[in-house]
């Protein structure tokens, strides 16, 4: 799943356009978010603090809120593990699925296509869809054994999902 991300210069331009200052803390939070895939606010704070000792947690939380409001990042509420943040891809519809390990809390992007007919039916019966997030929970195989699932699933049926995520448990 390739993600096009804003450069630091592009981020600075976006902040200026929105009337916000460019600070070392904001730039540090952005660089950490770009490097990490799915991070909690505390993980982000710990990484910023290790480089900028004069940064407090409230600054990081306000920066996360600002980046979310500007549509640069989004939060994923993961059961029992809190909110994880990821950088949005401005070049495409950023709806995608995540595999969440219920043991270690890791969150992994997976491509899981939802067919147009299903989306149209949801829109007709329930209302306009703003974003589609799918969370699949299970036990991961660990980093050394984990297959690359980023393109393993295109248009799955239930049997494919069961085979993909239950083999090895």
C-alpha positions in Angstrom: 0.0 0.0 0.0 2.0 2.9 -1.2 1.3 6.2 0.6 2.2 9.6 -0.8 3.0 11.9 2.1 3.5 15.6 2.4 7.1 16.7 2.6 8.2 18.9 5.5 8.1 21.9 3.2 4.6 21.1 2.1 3.5 20.7 5.7 5.0 24.1 6.5 3.1 25.6 3.6 -0.2 24.0 4.8 0.4 25.3 8.3 1.1 28.8 7.1 -2.0 28.7 4.8 -4.1 27.7 7.8 -2.7 30.5 9.9 -0.5 28.4 12.2 3.2 28.7 13.2 5.9 26.3 12.1 7.5 25.1 15.3 10.3 22.5 15.9 7.8 20.4 17.9 5.2 20.4 15.1 7.9 19.5 12.5 9.2 16.7 14.9 5.7 15.3 15.3 5.2 15.2 11.6 8.5 13.5 10.9 7.7 10.8 13.5 4.2 10.3 12.1 5.7 9.9 8.6 8.2 7.3 9.8 5.9 5.3 12.1 2.9 3.5 10.7 0.4 3.5 13.5 1.4 5.3 16.7 -0.5 6.3 19.9 -0.2 9.9 21.2 2.1 8.6 24.0 4.4 6.8 21.5 4.6 10.0 19.4 5.4 12.1 22.6 8.1 9.7 23.7 9.8 9.9 20.3 9.6 13.7 20.2 10.8 14.0 23.7 13.8 11.8 23.1 15.0 14.4 20.5 13.5 17.6 21.9 13.7 17.5 25.7 11.9 20.8 26.1 8.7 19.4 24.6 5.8 18.6 26.9 3.0 16.1 26.3 0.3 18.8 25.9 2.2 20.3 22.9 2.2 16.9 21.2 -1.5 16.3 21.9 -2.4 19.8 20.6 -0.3 19.1 17.5 -2.0 15.8 16.9 -5.4 17.6 17.2 -4.3 20.3 14.8 -3.0 17.8 12.2 -6.3 15.8 12.5 -8.3 19.0 12.1 -6.3 19.8 8.9 -6.9 16.4 7.5 -3.2 15.4 7.6 -3.7 12.5 9.9 -6.5 10.4 11.3 -7.1 8.5 14.4 -8.0 4.9 14.6 -9.8 3.8 17.7 -8.5 0.3 18.4 -10.4 -1.7 21.0 -8.5 -1.9 24.3 -5.4 -0.3 22.8 -6.5 3.4 22.5 -6.3 5.6 19.4 -3.5 5.1 16.9 -2.7 7.8 14.4 -1.6 7.5 10.8 -0.8 9.9 8.0 -3.6 10.4 5.4 -2.8 10.0 1.7 -4.1 13.1 0.0 -3.8 11.5 -3.5 -6.6 8.9 -3.0 -9.6 7.8 -1.0 -7.8 6.7 2.2 -10.3 4.2 3.4 -8.6 0.9 4.0 -8.6 -2.0 6.5 -6.4 -2.7 9.4 -5.3 -6.0 11.1 -5.0 -5.5 14.9 -3.1 -8.0 17.0 -5.1 -8.5 20.2 -1.9 -9.7 22.0 0.7 -7.1 21.1 -1.5 -4.3 19.9 0.3 -3.9 16.5 -1.8 -2.4 13.7 -1.1 -3.3 10.1 -2.6 -1.8 6.9 -4.2 -4.3 4.6 -5.9 -3.7 1.2 -9.4 -5.0 1.5 -11.6 -3.9 -1.3 -15.3 -3.3 -0.6 -17.2 -3.7 -3.8 -19.2 -0.8 -5.2 -22.5 -2.6 -5.0 -22.1 -3.0 -1.2 -21.2 0.7 -0.8 -24.2 1.7 -3.0 -26.6 -0.5 -0.9 -25.2 1.1 2.3 -25.7 4.5 0.9 -29.3 3.8 -0.2 -30.3 2.1 3.0 -28.4 4.0 5.7 -26.9 7.3 4.3 -23.9 8.9 2.8 -20.5 7.2 3.6 -17.8 9.6 4.6 -15.1 7.0 5.2 -15.0 3.2 5.5 -12.7 1.7 8.2 -12.5 -2.1 8.7 -10.7 -3.5 11.7 -9.9 -7.1 11.7 -8.8 -8.5 15.1 -6.6 -11.5 15.7 -3.2 -12.7 16.8 -0.3 -11.7 14.6 2.5 -14.0 13.5 5.2 -11.8 14.8 7.5 -9.6 12.7 9.8 -12.4 11.5 6.9 -14.6 10.2 4.4 -12.0 9.1 3.5 -12.2 5.4 3.1 -9.0 3.3 -0.7 -8.7 3.3 -0.7 -5.3 1.7 -1.9 -6.7 -1.6 -3.0 -10.2 -0.6 -6.7 -9.4 -0.8 -8.5 -7.6 -3.6 -12.2 -8.5 -3.4 -12.5 -11.1 -0.7 -15.4 -13.3 0.1 -16.0 -14.5 3.7 -14.2 -17.8 3.0 -11.0 -15.9 1.9 -11.1 -13.8 5.0 -11.4 -16.8 7.3 -8.5 -18.6 5.5 -6.3 -15.5 5.6 -6.7 -14.6 9.2 -7.3 -17.9 10.9 -4.5 -20.0 9.5 -1.9 -20.1 12.2 -4.1 -19.6 15.2 
